[in-house]
């Protein structure tokens, strides 16, 4: 089916598939290496497993570009995150052939990222982007990848537990520039995500009914939801409308900057305000946990709280339903009050004298 010949000192192969000739370098000066490769190719062809030589030339950056195009084509909201993941992957994988990316190389990548101080959650997002690239390449016609290496998933222990007490919220509000105050008020009362807040437009706001309608394309989980406003929040949005009508009547954004444009990156102003309020390290996303905790504390049924915050699964919702030490103290006080009520109803409480003479045997430990 094929033969071996030399080009200079390197052995080359010539073989056929469906009548089409293929020429491939063995990349070796040893005839035995060329024979083994020729035997491998002839076996792949006879079993219809020959992928073609183009697959062996595909490099990381080609699949990275395919991933970006897939995100754009499908209008995925996490495009920015995918691009950040690709940029980190590029530092180690750019220019490398896909067939050379195996589990060993992936483990090396993990160690390098950990040495840089990257959290396991961040690394997992990057590895998920790599896995998505490989899956897209395998489903392509013709396929660009035949085999996908095992990609490990790291244990994540870096879940944030930050939230704002009411006094901290007011302190931060006081330190923020005027155009960011309404953003924080919205986050505190509703637990809406950052992009849901900054992307909110006036057609989605009904000031007569006092409600906000988030469309499916505006939310992370692609499900629409309605949020009602009262009190300070409703007054804030009414004030925003008055400012907009007076200064920027053509502005479509509910929350806008000094020039009437959409607010985008406000990291510097946020960090300055947090430093002034002595709340360094806090994130706007911490208000999401705060709003959920406040709703549960106020007696809002958890199912309703999930509908307001936009959580689809209870497991994720529970991660945001923060319990702090004050909650635990209140729980202890409620238990004590419960026992005091029992005493009022004639029940006898256990005292130290009741325990005198009780042998600390296994049966007593279990029964008491």
C-alpha positions in Angstrom: 0.0 0.0 0.0 2.9 2.3 0.6 6.6 2.7 0.5 9.5 4.5 2.3 12.0 6.8 0.8 14.6 9.4 1.8 14.7 13.2 1.6 18.2 14.1 2.7 18.8 12.1 5.9 15.1 11.9 6.9 12.8 9.0 6.0 9.5 9.8 4.3 6.3 7.7 3.7 4.0 7.5 0.8 0.7 5.7 1.1 -2.8 5.9 -0.3 -6.4 6.3 1.0 -9.3 6.1 -1.5 -6.8 6.4 -4.3 -5.4 9.7 -3.0 -1.6 9.7 -2.2 -0.4 11.0 1.1 3.2 12.1 1.8 4.4 12.3 5.4 7.7 12.8 7.1 8.7 10.3 9.8 10.8 13.1 11.3 13.4 10.5 11.9 16.7 9.3 10.3 16.0 5.7 11.4 14.3 3.5 8.8 12.8 1.4 11.7 10.8 4.5 12.9 9.5 5.1 9.3 8.4 1.5 9.0 6.5 1.6 12.3 4.7 4.8 11.2 3.9 3.4 7.8 2.4 0.3 9.5 0.4 2.5 11.8 -1.0 4.5 8.9 -1.9 1.4 6.8 -3.7 -0.1 9.8 -5.7 3.2 10.4 -6.7 3.3 6.7 -7.8 -0.3 6.6 -10.0 0.2 9.7 -11.3 3.5 8.4 -9.7 5.4 11.3 -7.2 7.5 9.4 -8.0 11.2 10.4 -5.9 12.8 7.7 -2.8 14.8 8.1 -4.5 18.2 8.5 -5.7 17.2 12.1 -2.1 16.9 13.1 -1.4 20.5 12.0 -4.2 22.1 14.0 -2.9 24.4 16.7 -4.4 25.9 19.8 -5.1 29.4 18.4 -7.3 28.0 15.6 -9.6 26.3 18.1 -9.6 29.3 20.4 -10.9 31.4 17.5 -13.6 28.8 16.7 -14.7 29.1 20.4 -15.0 32.9 20.2 -17.0 32.6 17.0 -19.3 30.0 18.6 -20.0 32.3 21.5 -20.7 35.3 19.2 -22.9 33.2 16.9 -25.0 32.0 19.8 -25.1 35.3 21.6 -23.7 33.8 24.8 -23.6 36.3 27.7 -20.3 34.9 29.1 -18.2 35.9 26.1 -16.0 38.2 28.3 -15.3 35.4 30.7 -14.4 33.1 27.8 -12.0 35.6 26.3 -10.3 36.0 29.7 -9.9 32.3 30.0 -8.5 32.0 26.5 -6.0 34.8 27.2 -4.6 32.9 30.2 -4.5 29.6 28.2 -2.6 31.3 25.4 0.3 32.1 27.7 1.1 28.4 27.8 -0.5 26.8 24.8 -0.2 29.3 21.9 1.5 27.7 18.9 1.2 24.2 20.3 -0.4 21.5 18.2 -3.6 20.1 19.6 -2.4 16.5 19.3 0.4 17.5 21.7 -2.0 18.8 24.4 -2.4 15.7 26.6 -3.3 15.3 30.3 0.3 15.7 31.3 0.6 19.1 29.7 -2.7 20.1 31.2 -1.5 19.2 34.7 1.6 21.3 34.0 -0.7 24.2 33.1 -2.6 23.8 36.4 0.6 23.9 38.4 1.8 27.0 36.7 -1.5 28.8 37.3 -1.5 27.8 40.9 2.1 29.1 41.3 0.8 32.4 39.9 -1.8 32.5 42.7 -4.9 31.6 40.6 -7.8 30.2 42.5 -9.0 26.7 41.7 -12.4 28.1 40.5 -10.6 30.4 38.0 -8.5 27.5 36.7 -11.6 25.3 36.4 -13.3 28.0 34.2 -10.2 28.1 32.0 -10.1 24.3 31.7 -13.8 24.3 30.9 -13.1 26.7 28.0 -10.4 24.3 26.7 -12.8 21.4 26.9 -15.4 23.3 25.0 -12.9 24.1 22.3 -12.0 20.4 21.9 -15.6 19.3 21.8 -16.5 21.8 19.1 -13.4 20.7 17.1 -14.4 17.0 17.4 -18.0 17.8 16.2 -16.7 19.9 13.2 -17.0 18.6 9.7 -14.4 17.4 8.9 -13.3 16.9 12.5 -10.3 18.9 13.8 -9.8 16.6 16.8 -10.2 12.9 17.1 -9.3 12.2 20.8 -10.0 14.5 23.7 -7.6 14.1 26.7 -8.8 13.7 30.2 -9.1 17.2 31.8 -9.3 17.2 35.6 -11.7 19.3 37.7 -10.2 20.9 40.7 -11.9 21.1 44.1 -13.1 24.6 44.7 -12.9 25.9 48.3 -12.9 29.6 47.4 -16.6 30.4 47.6 -17.0 34.0 48.8 -19.1 34.7 51.9 -19.1 38.5 51.8 -22.2 40.5 52.6 -23.2 44.0 53.8 -24.8 44.8 57.1 -27.2 47.8 56.9 -24.7 50.2 58.5 -22.0 49.1 56.1 -24.4 49.6 53.1 -25.2 53.2 54.3 -21.5 53.9 54.9 -20.5 52.8 51.4 -23.5 54.7 49.9 -22.2 57.9 51.5 -18.7 57.4 50.0 -19.7 56.6 46.4 -19.9 59.2 43.7 -23.5 60.3 43.0 -24.0 58.3 39.8 -23.1 55.0 41.4 -25.4 55.4 44.5 -28.6 54.3 42.5 -26.7 51.2 41.3 -25.9 50.2 44.8 -29.4 50.9 46.1 -30.8 48.6 43.3 -28.3 45.9 44.2 -29.0 46.1 47.9 -32.8 45.8 47.6 -33.1 43.3 44.7 -29.9 41.2 44.5 -29.8 41.7 40.8 -26.6 40.8 39.0 -24.2 43.6 37.9 -24.9 43.2 34.2 -28.7 43.1 34.8 -28.5 46.4 36.6 -26.1 48.2 34.3 -28.0 46.9 31.2 -31.4 48.0 32.5 -33.3 50.3 30.0 -36.3 52.5 30.6 -38.8 50.4 28.5 -38.3 47.7 31.1 -39.3 50.0 34.0 -43.0 50.6 34.8 -43.1 53.4 37.4 -46.9 53.3 37.7 -46.9 49.6 38.7 -43.6 50.0 40.3 -42.0 47.0 38.6 -39.0 46.0 36.5 -39.3 43.4 33.7 -36.1 41.5 32.9 -36.2 39.8 29.5 -34.7 36.4 28.9 -31.9 37.9 26.9 -31.0 40.2 29.8 -30.5 37.4 32.4 -27.7 34.9 33.0 -30.0 31.9 33.1 -32.0 33.1 30.0 -35.2 33.2 32.0 -37.4 36.4 32.2 -38.5 37.6 35.6 -40.4 40.5 37.2 -39.1 42.6 40.2 -41.4 45.0 42.2 -40.1 48.2 43.7 -41.2 50.0 46.9 -39.9 52.5 49.3 -36.3 53.8 48.9 -35.7 51.8 45.7 -38.8 53.1 44.0 -38.1 56.7 45.0 -34.5 56.3 43.6 -35.7 55.1 40.2 -38.2 58.0 40.1 -35.4 60.4 40.8 -33.3 58.8 38.1 -36.1 59.3 35.6 -36.4 63.0 36.6 -32.7 63.5 36.2 -32.7 61.8 32.8 -35.7 63.8 31.5 -34.0 67.0 32.6 -30.4 66.4 31.5 -30.4 63.5 29.0 -33.9 62.9 27.6 -32.5 60.6 24.9 -30.6 58.3 27.3 -32.0 54.8 27.2 -30.1 53.5 30.3 -31.7 53.6 33.8 -28.2 54.0 35.3 -25.9 56.4 33.5 -22.6 58.2 34.0 -21.8 61.8 34.1 -22.1 62.2 30.4 -25.4 60.3 30.2 -23.7 57.1 28.8 -24.0 53.6 30.0 -21.9 52.8 33.1 -19.3 50.2 32.4 -16.1 49.9 34.4 -16.3 51.7 37.7 -13.6 49.7 39.6 -11.5 52.7 40.5 -14.4 54.6 42.0 -15.6 51.5 43.8 -12.2 50.7 45.4 -11.9 54.3 46.5 -15.3 54.3 48.1 -14.7 50.9 49.9 -11.4 52.3 51.2 -13.1 55.4 52.5 -15.8 53.3 54.2 -13.2 50.9 55.6 -14.7 48.0 53.5 -11.7 47.0 51.4 -12.1 43.8 49.4 -15.8 44.0 49.1 -17.5 43.4 45.7 -20.7 44.6 44.2 -21.7 41.0 43.9 -21.7 40.8 47.7 -25.0 42.7 47.6 -26.5 39.7 45.9 -25.9 37.6 49.0 -27.0 40.5 51.2 -30.4 40.9 49.4 -31.1 37.1 49.6 -30.2 37.0 53.3 -32.4 40.0 54.0 -35.3 38.5 52.2 -35.1 35.3 54.1 -34.7 37.2 57.4 -37.8 39.3 56.5 -39.8 36.1 56.2 -40.0 36.0 52.4 -40.6 32.4 51.3 -37.4 30.9 49.8 -39.1 30.0 46.6 -40.2 33.6 46.1 -36.7 34.9 47.1 -35.3 32.6 44.4 -37.7 34.1 41.8 -36.6 37.7 42.7 -32.8 36.9 42.7 -33.1 34.7 39.5 -31.7 31.4 41.0 -32.8 28.3 39.2 -31.4 25.7 41.6 -31.7 25.5 45.4 -28.1 24.4 45.8 -26.8 27.6 44.3 -29.3 29.7 46.2 -28.1 28.1 49.5 -24.6 29.3 48.8 -25.9 32.9 48.8 -28.2 32.5 51.8 -25.5 33.6 54.3 -25.8 32.9 58.0 -23.5 35.0 60.2 -22.7 34.9 63.9 -25.5 37.3 64.8 -28.0 34.9 63.2 -26.5 32.1 65.3 -26.9 34.2 68.5 -30.5 34.9 67.7 -31.1 31.2 67.1 -29.7 30.5 70.6 -31.9 33.2 72.2 -35.0 31.7 70.5 -34.2 28.3 71.9 -33.8 29.8 75.4 -37.1 31.6 75.0 -38.7 28.3 74.0 -37.5 26.6 77.2 -38.7 29.5 79.3 -42.2 29.1 77.8 -42.0 25.4 78.8 -41.2 26.4 82.4 -44.2 28.7 82.4 -46.4 25.8 81.4 -45.3 23.7 84.3 -42.4 21.6 82.8 -39.5 21.0 85.2 -36.0 22.0 84.0 -32.9 19.9 84.6 -30.5 21.3 87.3 -27.0 20.3 88.4 -28.5 18.6 91.5 -30.5 16.4 89.2 -27.3 15.0 87.7 -25.6 14.2 91.1 -25.1 10.5 91.5 -25.5 9.7 87.8 -22.7 7.4 86.6 -21.1 8.6 83.3 -21.7 5.2 81.7 -22.4 4.7 78.0 -26.1 4.0 78.6 -26.5 7.3 80.6 -24.6 9.3 77.9 -26.9 7.9 75.2 -30.1 8.4 77.2 -29.3 11.9 78.4 
